Amino acid sequence: MKDSRTVFSKSMSLLLLFILLLSLNVSSGGAGQTSYSISRNVFYYFDYAYVVYSNNESPGYFETPINYSDGTVNQTVTTIAIGGEARVVNNTPPYAMNMSNNTYGYVVLKITQQVKNISGLVFEIVKNPLIFSGIYNNTPHEITSKYIKKPLPIVNTTVRSAFESWLKKNSYLPSNVSKAFLGVAAAIFIYGQYYIKYSASALPRSIEDVVENRTGDCDDMSRVLINLLWGYGIPAKIQYSYVYLPFNSTFDVEGSYITYINAGPHAYVLMYLPGKGWISLDFLAGALIKYPSIITGETTEANVTSKEVEELKQELSLYRYAEILEVYPEGSVPEDLLNALKTGNLSTVLYPKISKYIQLIKEALTAETPPQNSSRINVSSTTTPTTHTSFNTTTSTAVSTTQPQLNNGSEFTPSSTTSITPYSSSRTTNIPTTSQQTSLANSSSNPEHVNVVYKDHLIPAIIIILVGGIIGILLTTSLKRRH
């Protein structure tokens, strides 16, 4: 057994990570550093949905970025425009629309972030297995009580045993390294596909299924990882976001189609480092390590049961819609979108981008037998919607609500869902409330720092769907019920 101080480059797997971090050009800053630079990101978020068919006319909700602050990321969301059938609930977000045949709605948001650049600490931890030894003795009680849960037995036995065997093969023992190093090594083990092979899915998997079959996508992997960290007494949480990347693709999610432009939904684990803050362990996509993320929520809910998966399958049969999500850095919004926003005619730009998918849905529905207890399917409308826009600009303040959400990939690969319960108490969501005038048209300055993000989208009432693509893609539908 080599001394635990052995340089990590003698371990091939950790050497590969070292090369990865170098390629990401991450500045380490130094373990003893007490102050860090702050990056400012500004993004514009366009979310347009057209409901072709609904067998349940309860309200649907757009799952959008949230007001969020955890000491590392401070994110504020401002409403720029609401159009079509979209509306705010009780004069404040969240944004809802009636899920009825041939209806549409959209929201346009401005996301402003300030991010403390501590991601380089991951680099320092990988280089020194003993770094930050004893630091977790000073973890605040409010952190340990909220972010260290009892790990699921299957992870704390089966997965932990496999992880420690892998560590030993790489010349490390849990007793001879710091907890911080254990946390980073566990992330490499899970996200690096040493234990779980990446496999995209339109549905979430139960944790038993993930461990038994050793396959999963970003959210599946994240649920395993967070349980593994809790077993070592390391505070951790799952964060949902959209990573801003040159990623343009359309996904078929159980008969609905979602198009992503410069974005894809993602889930990844963050580890708390006392005295430093929350650091990303995202070795799949580099969210908050290399790229900024538009945050849509967080959770410590780390299990999905087979029963919940079956319930989701049932819900998915009730809706068919096409949706497009576009994200642009400040100063880079296309001219046609800017002009359409000024004139209140966003549908003239966004509807044509998904019209072929709307037609595909209609053709598929015409060939289907209507679901039990449904009214006759009427999907004959082909008229481009006439836009009516409400410039009801608001800025988010912290109104605590909870709401489940999205997923991952490895370098842009599909994913699955996190929690199947819409608006479940497992996910922290701060909803915008305060009014403030903002104009997208007047925003022309370039962001001081721009990197990556991940989006949210419309959600037919009650579900969380997820699909993936290059970092993972998650869709969701949610209704305020459960929990």
N, C-alpha and C positions, 0 to 999 in steps of 0.2 A: 504494500500500500504506500503510495507516494505521499509525501507531506502535503497537507491541504493548501499550502502556499504555492504549490507547483503552478507555474504559469499556465494559464488556461489554453494557450496555443498548443500545448502538448495533448490536449483533448481535441480530436478532429471535429466533433460536433460543435464545440464552443469556438473553435477556430473559424468555422463557417459563419457563425454569428458575428464574430469580430469583423470578418470581411464585409458582411452585410451592413454592419453599423458604419464602417468606413465608407461604403458606397453610398450610404444615406447622408453622409457628410454631417453627422450629428456632432455638435460641439459639447464636450463633456462638462466643461466648466469647473470640475474639481469637486471632490467629495466634501471638502471643508468649506466650500463656498456658502455664504449665508444670504447673499442677494443675487437675484437673477434678472436678466433682461426680460422685457415684456413685449410680445408681438401683438399687433393689432390687425385683425382680419375683418373685412366687410364683404358680405355676399348678398346677392339678390336671388330669391327663391320663388319660382313660378310653379304652381301645382293646379292642373286642369283635369277634371274628370267628367266623363260622359257616361251616365247610367243607361244601358240599353235595356236591361230587364231586372226587375226586382219582384220576388215572391213575398216580400215582407216590407211594407212601406213605412217602417220605423225610420227615424232619422239616421243618416250616415254621418260620420265625422271624418274630417281631414286630420290626419295625424301629422302635426307640424313641429318644427323646432320650438324649443321652449326657452323661457328665461331660466338661467341656470348659473349657479356659482358654487364651486367646491374648494376655493382657495387656489386652484391651479388654473381653472378656466372660468371666466366671467362672461356670460353670453346674454345679450339683450335682443329681443325680437320686436320689430315694429311692423304693424300692418300697413301696407301700402294701398292695396285695393282688394275688394271682394266683389265677385260678379256672378251672373247667372242665378242659380237657385241657392248658392252658398250664402250663409248668414252666420252671424255670431249668436251665441246662446245667451239669453238674458243680457243683451247689450255688451257682452264681453266674449272673447274667445273661450272655449274652443270653437272651431268653425264647423258648421253642420250643413247638410242639405238633405232634402227629402229623397229617399231611395225609391223613385218610381220610374216607370218606363220613359225613355227618351227625355231625360232631364240632364242638365249639366251645371257645373259650378266651378269656380276657381278662386284661389287666393294668391296674392303676391305679397311677399314678406321681405323685410330687410333684416339681416342678421349681423350684429356687431359683436366682436369678441376681443377680449384681452386675455392673452395666454402667458402664464409664467413659464419660461423656458427651462424646465428641469429635466427634460427627457434624456439629456446626456448622462444623467445619473445611472441609467441602465448600463451604459458603456463602462462606467467606473466599477459597477458591481460585478460585471462579467470579468473584468481584469483582476479583481481582488476578491477571492472567496471569503475573506474574513472582514471585509469592509462593513461598517455599521454594526459590528458585533455588540449586542446588548442594547441597541437602540430601541428595541420594542419594549424594554422595561419602562419606557417613558411614554407609552401610548396613552393619550387621553381616554378617560372612561367613556365619553360620549362616542368615541370612534370604535372602541372594542365592543361596546354593547350593541351597536347598530351594524357593524360591518364584520363581525366574526360570529358566524352561526354554527350550529352543530352540523358537521358534514354528513352527507348521506353515507350509510354503511358500505354500499358497493364501491364508492370512491375511496373511502378511508381504509379499505382493506385491499381490494383487487387492484385499483389504479395506483394506490400508494406503494404497494409491494413492487409493482412493475417499475414505477418511477425510481425507487431506491435501488433496485437492481441496475437500472440504466445509469444512475449516478455512480454506483460502485464501479461499473465498467469504464467510466470516465475518470476514475481515480479520486472520487469524492465520497464522503460519508455525511449524512445529515448532521451528525454530532460534531463534525469538524469544519463546518462552514457556517456563515451567518444566516439568519432568517432571510435577510434581503437577498443573499445569493440563492438560497433555496427557492424563493419566489420567482426569480428570473429564470433559474434552471427549470423549474416546473413549467413555465410558459414556453420555454424552448422545447421541452419534452412533448407538450400537448400541441401547440401551434406549429411546431416544426415537423409534425406528422411522424414522430418516432413511435407514438402509441395509437393515435387516431388518424386514419387516412381521410383526407378531405374528400367529401362527396356532397354535392349540392342536392337540396331537396326542397320541393314546394311546400312541404309540411314539416313541422318540428318533429323531433324524435324523442321518445322517452329516454331518460338517462340510462335505464337498463338496456335498451336497444343499442345505444351508443357504445356502452362498455362491452356488451356481448359481441357486437359485430365489428367493433373498432372502426366505425365510420361515422362521419358527422361533418357539419359545416360550422361556420363561425360561432353561431349561438350555441350549437350542441357542444362544441369544444369549450366554449367559455363557461358553460354550466359545469362541465367536468373540472375545469381548471379552478374555478372559484371554490368548489368543494375541497379540492386538493389543498389549496392554500389555507382554508379554514382549519383543516386537520393539523396544520403546523402552527396555528395561532397567529396567522398573518391576516390583517384586515384587508378585505378586497370587495369589489363591487363590479357589476357588469354595466358597461355604458353602451348606449345605442346612439348611432350618429350616421351622418352621411359624409363620406370622404370625397372631397372635390378632386376629380381626376378626369382626364380625357377619355371618359367612358360613355359611349353612346350605344344603347342596346334596348331591345324590347323582349319582354318575357311573357310567356303564356302561364298564367297562374290559375289553374283549375278552370279554364275557359274565359278568364278575363285577361286583358293585355295591359302591361305597364311598361311605358317607355321612359328610360332614364337618359338625360343629357347632362354630361359632366358630373354625374353623381351616381352613387349606388349605396344602399343601406348596409350597415355593418354593426356587429356586436363584438366587444372585446373586453378584457378584464383590466382593471386598474388596481394597483397595490398601494397601500398607504405606507409612507415612509415618515416616521415621526420626526418632526422638526423640518421636514422638507415639503411634504404634501403628497398628492396623488400622482403616481407615475404610471404611464401606459406600459402594458406588457404585450402590446399588439405586434407580434412577430409574423402575423399574416399579411397585414396591409400597411403597417407603419403609422396608424392613426395616432396623433399626438406624439409620435417619435420623429417621423419625417413630415407628416402631413397634418394640417389642421382639420378638425371635424366639426360639422354642424350637429350639435347635440340635440337629440330628441327625447332622451330620458335615461334613467339608470334604475337598477334593481339589485336586490339581494335575493330575489326569488330564483332558486337554482335547481328547479326540478320541473319537468313536464311529464305528466302521467299518460299512460296509454288511453285512459278514458278521455282526457282533454284532447288528445289527438283525434279521437273518433268524433268528438263533439265538433271540432273544427271542420272535419270533412263534411259533416252534415250541414254546417252553416254555409260552406262554400258553394253548395248547390243552389242557394237562394238568390244569388246575385250574378250579374254579368255586366262588366263595365270596362271601358278603356280609359287609361289615365296617362298623363305625361308630366314628368317632373323635370324642370330645368334649373340649374344653379350656375350663376356667373359671379365672378369677382367684381367689385365696384369698378366702374370705368370700362367694363368689358361686355355690358349687356348689348345684344344685337340691336341694330337700328330699327328693324321692323317691330321688335317687341316694345321698344321705347315709344315709337310712334303709335302703336296700337294701344298702349297703356294711356297715353295722353288723350287719345280720342275715345277711350272707353270701348274699343273694339278688339279686345284680346282674342276673342273666339275666331276672328278672321285669320289669325296667325296660328293659333294652337290647334283648332279643330282639324284643319287639313293634315296635320302631322299624324293624327291617329285615326283619320276617317277610314282608312283601309281596314284597321282592326275592328272598328265599329261594324263595318260591313261583314267581316268574318264572323263576328259574334252573332249578328242577325241571321246569317246563313246557317250557322250551327244550330241556333235556337229553332229556326223554322223546321229543321229536320228532327228535332227532339220531341219526345212526348212531354207535355207540361208536367212538372212535379206535382205530386199529390197535393190536393187542397189548393192548387193555384188557380188563378183566374186565367182566361185565355191569353196566351202570349201575343202582345201586339208590339211588334218591333219594325213596323213598316216605315216609320219616319226616316227620311234621309236628308231633310233640310238642314243646312248649316245654321246653328243657333244664332240668334240675334243677341248680341251682348248688351247687358245693362249692368253698369259697374257702380259700386258704392265705394267712394273714396273715404272710408271710415277709418282713418289712420289711428292706430293705437300703439302704445309701447307697453311691453310686458313689464309687469311687476310680479313679485312673488305671491301667487295665489296657489296654494298647494292642492294638487289633484293628483291622482295616480292613473297610470295608463300603460299598458304593456306595449311591447314593440319589437323591433327588427333584427337585422342580421348581416352576415359576413362573407368572406372569401379569403383566398390566400394571396392573390395578386390579381385579384379580380376573378372571382369564382363564386358560384351560387351559394346560397345558404338556406337557413330555415328560421323558425320563429322562436321567440323567447318565452313569452307567457301567453297562454291562449285566452286568458280572461281579459276582455276589454275593460279598460279603466280599472284594472285590478290594483289593489293596494300595494302590490309588489313593486310598482314602478313610480318613482317620484317625478312629477311633472309640474312645473311652475307655469301657469297660464298668464298671458299678457292681459293687462287691464287698463292702465292709465292712458288717457288721450294725449296725443302729441302730433303736431303737424309734421309731415315728412313728404318729400317729393322725390321719387326715383329719377325723374327727368333732370333734376338739378344736381344729381350725384355724379360727379365726373372725376373726383380724385382717385388716384390709385391707392390700393391698400399698401401699408408698410410691409406687410408680410402675407403672402398668400400660398396656400399649399393644398390640402385636401379636405374633402367633406363627404357626408352621407345624408341622404334625404329621407323624408317621410312622405306619405301620400294619403290619398283618400282611403277611408275605411268604411265599407258598408257596415251597417249596424251590427255589431257584436264580434268581429273576428280579428285575428291577427294572421295575416297570410305572410308567407315569406317566400321569396324566390331568390336567386342569387345571380351574381355576375361579378366577376373580377374582384371583388372584395366582398361581395355578398350582397344579396338583395332581399329586402323584406317588405312585404306588403302587410297592411293590417286593416282590419275592420273592427270597429269597436262601438259598443253601446254601454251607456252607464248602467251597469248592473253588476252583479257579483262582487263580492268583497265589500 
